[in-house]
Amino acid sequence: MKPISTLPFATTFLRILILEDDSDHAFVIRHRLERDRGDCAFLITSAEEDFRHALQHFSPDVIITDNSLPGFNAFAALRVARELRPEAICILVTALLLEDQAIDYLREGGDDCLDKSALSRLCSSVATSLARRSKIPSASKGEKQQMKRADIFRSYLEHGPDGLLALDTAGYIMHINDAAGQLLSGKAWSPAGNLVWDVFPEIKDSFFGAAFTAVLQDAERLAVRLYLTASDSWLDCFFQPVDKGMTVLIKDVTREENLLQELREQQGQMQYELDQLSLVAGERERHLLGQELHDNVNQLLASANLYLTLISEAPERASELVPYCKSSVLKAIEENRRLAHGLISSDEDKDALMVQVERLCETLLRPAGIAVELQTECLNEARLGSSFKLELYRILQEHCTNIVKHSKANRVSMHLNMDEKEFTMTIADNGVGASFTDAKNKGVGLLNIEKRAKKSGGKVTIATSPGNGFTLAIILPV
């Protein structure tokens, strides 16, 4: 059994490599190890290339890695470390330690996992990992007792006390160093022999006072964290009962607490931003749903209504038009079912564009007595994506419905053209035309057409006047 003084962590100079992209967190880790252990050399990296170079040239004994580096997490770093520096101790230190994540890290060859809120265990973790690597033989009963006493002593050292205070059972100060006076009052002094509550009245009604009473009653060690306005500091106080009193080790954790508070605020801000994004996404989804209801389901129902109107005006055409009416209603029901299940795209995007155009002419224009002339030039559908075709179909569906409802036309010509950069679709009818003095005169249908074209980076031009028909041209980039 090796004496505790010869354990690797206690006597050996260590080279410690820290992989961390947050300079404040890296500072806290380094400060913790420098204070609790001392004889170390540190190198901090934040990228994979620097990390690999450090493994080869710095030759670290201990590697401490964060898990949130972009494109290079702790598991990737562990694999690189095991390849280039297999004998090094690897410890994961992360702000959010999950049980499954810790198990996977240890299974892949890591030595330990710590949460950043429990850095007080870091020094102990390094020592334990080094001792485990040194393959110390099992201890005898006497050696175990010696190790237990050494563990108690080491726990004091690992806590790294900035201040030391000794009190008797009545609360009188038997000993106090300058650091304790500075931390408890904001000024350096050593008022031994006085009642601690008289010297430091702020701590009497704090966790410190409650811990003092509890340690006297239970004779057990206790640790509390408190904030003192007098010194504007956060303190960790470790109470150890002794004969006729207690010792209190006091450690300044203000910087650590401030960093944790900043981390909590950042997490709160991130959660707020996620909530806002969720609201925006929900609003966008509602907008898309409303647009789909108007541009698809409403158009199908409008077609059915048109067929019924034609039947009422010309009953002899009932046998011809009823199937179209029934088809439109059934398709509207199917589209409504898709919308109810969150599927706002239709089956139209699966078919070739010309199949969609022909279907629209056969089911909407020709049953209304409108002859259709269709021309295409250089149409290469392989260059048109499904979303592109769906937007074109919705535009064409919207305008054909407007033609049937408002134009009183009996002839429509459609021209689809495509070159290296643009897709052009022109639809002209010989109807009554229209008069647009400003945007307010345009209906919802035309505004939707312009919005869809603009969303795809295209533009819309309209040529019309009363009595001279209506021509709509759509130009979209491909």
PEJOVEN-V613670 format. One record per pair of residues at least 24 apart in sequence whose ideal C-beta (glycine too) atoms are under 8 Angstrom apart, sorted by the first residue. I is the first residue (numbers start at 0). J is the second residue. D is the distance in whole Angstrom. If there is no record, write none. Layout:
i={I,I}
j={J,J}
d={D,D}
This chain:
i={0,0,0,0,0,1,1,3,3,3,3,6,6,6,6,6,7,7,7,7,8,8,8,8,8,9,11,11,12,12,12,13,13,13,13,13,13,14,14,14,14,14,14,14,14,15,15,15,15,15,15,15,15,15,16,16,16,16,16,16,16,16,16,16,16,16,17,17,17,17,17,17,18,18,18,18,18,18,18,18,18,18,19,19,19,19,19,20,20,20,20,20,20,21,23,23,24,24,24,27,27,27,27,27,28,28,28,28,30,31,31,31,31,31,32,32,32,34,35,35,35,35,35,36,36,46,47,47,47,47,50,50,51,51,54,54,54,54,54,55,58,59,59,60,60,61,61,61,61,61,61,62,62,62,62,63,63,63,64,64,64,64,65,65,66,66,66,67,67,73,73,74,74,74,77,77,77,77,78,81,86,88,88,88,88,90,90,90,90,92,92,94,115,115,116,118,119,119,119,122,123,123,126,155,155,155,158,158,158,158,159,160,160,160,160,161,161,161,162,162,162,162,163,163,163,163,164,164,164,164,165,165,165,165,165,166,166,166,166,166,166,167,167,168,168,168,169,170,170,170,170,171,172,173,178,179,179,181,182,182,182,182,182,182,183,183,183,183,183,184,184,185,185,185,199,201,201,201,202,206,207,210,210,211,211,214,214,214,215,215,224,224,226,233,287,288,288,290,291,291,292,293,293,294,294,294,294,295,295,295,295,296,296,296,296,298,298,298,299,299,299,299,299,300,300,300,301,301,302,302,302,302,302,303,303,303,305,305,305,306,309,309,319,320,323,323,326,327,344,345,347,347,347,348,348,348,348,348,349,351,352,352,352,352,352,352,352,353,353,355,355,355,356,356,356,359,359,359,359,360,360,363,363,363,363,364,364,364,364,367,368,369,369,369,369,369,369,369,370,370,370,371,371,371,371,372,372,372,372,373,373,373,374,374,374,374,375,375,375,376,376,376,376,377,377,377,378,378,378,379,382,382,383,383,387,387,387,390,390,390,390,391,391,391,391,393,394,394,394,394,394,395,395,397,397,397,398,398,398,398,399,400,401,401,401,402,402,402,402,405,405,405,406,406,406,406,407,408,408,417,420,420,421,421,421,421,422,422,422,422,423,423,423,423,424,424,425,425,425,425,426,426,427,427,427,427,428,428,428,429,430,430,431,431,431,432,432,432,432,432,432,432,433,433,433,433,434,434,434,435,435,448}
j={135,136,138,139,142,133,135,145,146,149,153,126,129,130,133,135,129,130,132,133,36,125,126,129,130,126,60,129,38,39,40,38,39,40,60,61,125,39,40,42,57,58,59,60,61,39,40,41,42,59,60,61,62,63,41,42,44,50,53,54,57,59,61,62,63,87,41,42,43,44,63,64,44,45,50,62,63,64,65,68,73,76,43,45,63,64,65,45,46,65,67,68,69,65,258,261,65,115,258,115,118,254,255,258,63,92,118,121,254,118,119,121,122,159,121,122,125,159,121,122,156,157,159,122,125,71,71,75,76,79,76,79,79,83,79,80,83,84,87,83,84,84,87,87,88,87,88,90,125,128,129,87,88,89,90,90,92,121,89,90,91,92,92,93,91,93,100,93,94,104,109,103,104,107,104,107,108,109,107,108,132,125,128,129,132,121,124,125,128,118,121,262,259,262,259,255,157,158,235,157,153,157,153,237,239,248,235,237,248,250,250,237,248,249,250,249,250,251,248,249,250,251,246,247,248,249,195,246,247,249,241,244,245,246,247,195,211,244,245,246,247,243,244,215,243,244,194,194,195,196,211,195,198,244,249,247,249,230,227,230,232,234,249,251,227,229,230,234,249,229,230,229,230,231,229,227,228,229,227,236,236,236,238,238,245,238,240,245,240,245,252,256,256,257,343,338,343,447,338,343,338,443,447,393,396,397,447,334,345,393,396,331,334,335,338,396,397,400,327,328,330,331,334,327,328,331,400,404,327,362,363,400,403,327,328,331,367,403,404,366,366,367,366,366,362,366,362,362,389,389,388,389,392,385,386,388,389,392,385,380,378,380,383,388,391,392,415,378,380,388,392,395,395,413,415,392,395,396,399,399,413,396,399,400,403,399,402,403,411,403,409,402,403,408,409,410,411,428,409,410,411,410,411,412,413,410,411,412,413,412,413,415,412,413,414,415,414,415,416,414,415,416,417,416,417,418,415,416,417,417,417,477,422,477,455,475,477,451,454,455,475,422,424,473,475,451,424,448,451,452,473,424,426,444,447,448,426,444,448,471,426,444,442,444,445,426,428,430,469,430,431,433,430,431,468,469,431,468,469,477,476,477,474,475,476,477,474,475,476,477,472,473,474,475,472,473,470,471,472,473,470,471,468,469,470,471,468,469,470,468,468,469,465,466,468,463,464,465,466,467,468,469,463,464,465,469,463,464,465,461,463,473}
d={7,7,5,7,5,8,6,7,7,4,8,7,7,6,7,8,4,7,8,6,7,6,4,5,7,8,8,8,5,7,7,7,5,7,5,6,8,7,5,7,6,6,5,5,7,5,7,5,8,6,7,5,8,7,8,5,7,8,5,7,6,4,7,5,7,8,7,7,5,7,5,8,6,7,6,7,7,4,6,7,8,6,6,7,8,8,5,4,8,7,8,5,8,7,5,8,7,7,7,8,7,7,6,6,6,7,7,7,8,5,8,6,7,8,7,6,7,5,8,4,7,5,5,6,7,7,4,7,8,7,6,7,6,7,7,6,4,5,8,6,7,7,5,6,7,7,5,7,6,8,8,5,7,5,7,5,6,8,7,7,6,7,7,6,6,4,7,7,7,7,8,7,7,6,7,6,6,6,7,5,8,7,5,6,7,8,6,7,7,7,7,6,8,8,6,7,7,7,8,5,8,5,8,8,8,6,8,5,6,6,6,7,4,6,6,6,5,5,7,3,7,8,7,8,6,7,8,7,4,6,8,7,8,5,8,6,7,5,6,8,7,6,4,6,6,6,8,6,5,6,7,7,7,7,7,8,5,7,8,6,6,6,5,6,7,7,7,8,7,5,6,5,4,7,8,6,7,5,7,8,6,7,5,7,7,4,5,5,8,7,7,8,8,8,6,6,6,7,6,5,7,7,7,5,7,6,6,5,6,7,7,5,5,6,7,5,7,5,5,8,5,4,7,7,7,5,6,7,4,7,6,7,8,4,5,7,6,6,7,7,7,7,8,6,6,5,7,7,6,7,7,6,5,4,7,6,4,8,7,6,8,6,6,5,6,8,8,7,8,7,5,8,7,7,7,8,6,6,6,8,8,8,5,7,6,6,7,7,6,5,6,7,7,6,6,7,6,8,6,5,7,8,5,8,7,7,7,4,7,8,5,8,7,7,5,7,8,5,7,8,7,4,7,7,5,6,6,8,5,6,8,6,7,7,7,7,7,5,8,6,8,8,7,8,8,6,8,5,6,7,6,7,7,5,6,5,6,7,6,6,8,7,7,5,7,8,5,7,8,8,8,8,3,6,8,6,5,7,8,7,6,7,6,7,6,6,7,5,8,5,7,7,5,8,7,5,7,7,5,8,7,5,6,7,4,8,5,5,8,5,6,6,7,6,8,5,5,5,6,5,5,6,5,8,7,6,8,7,5,7,7,8}
